[in-house]
């Protein structure tokens, strides 16, 4: 899967992932993200074959800093947060044939249609 197709699949699987995120947050007793790494989704033919793990915010911060990235900005996603309606995902996207990586952190909420 590619980053765009994975992000689309996350929205399609909103209910299931919201439940998984809430369950993991309760176990960890800490807010965090569902982390999708390139090795866990890059070769998956579809979303059902993707793997992800729950990372507390502290683990996300360590990952970003060890990758030479700043953790500035993503914590703003927590300022106004509706538990039971939203969850966080982190998708690490390989760039330049895998040598560099882009980190995308999204606040996922149910899409409404007017």
Secondary structure by P-SEA (a helix, b strand, c coil): ccaaaaaaaaaaaaaaaaaaaaaaaaaacccccccccccccccccccccbbbbbbcaaaaaaaaaaacccccccccccccccccccbbbbbbbbcccccbbbbbbbbccccccc
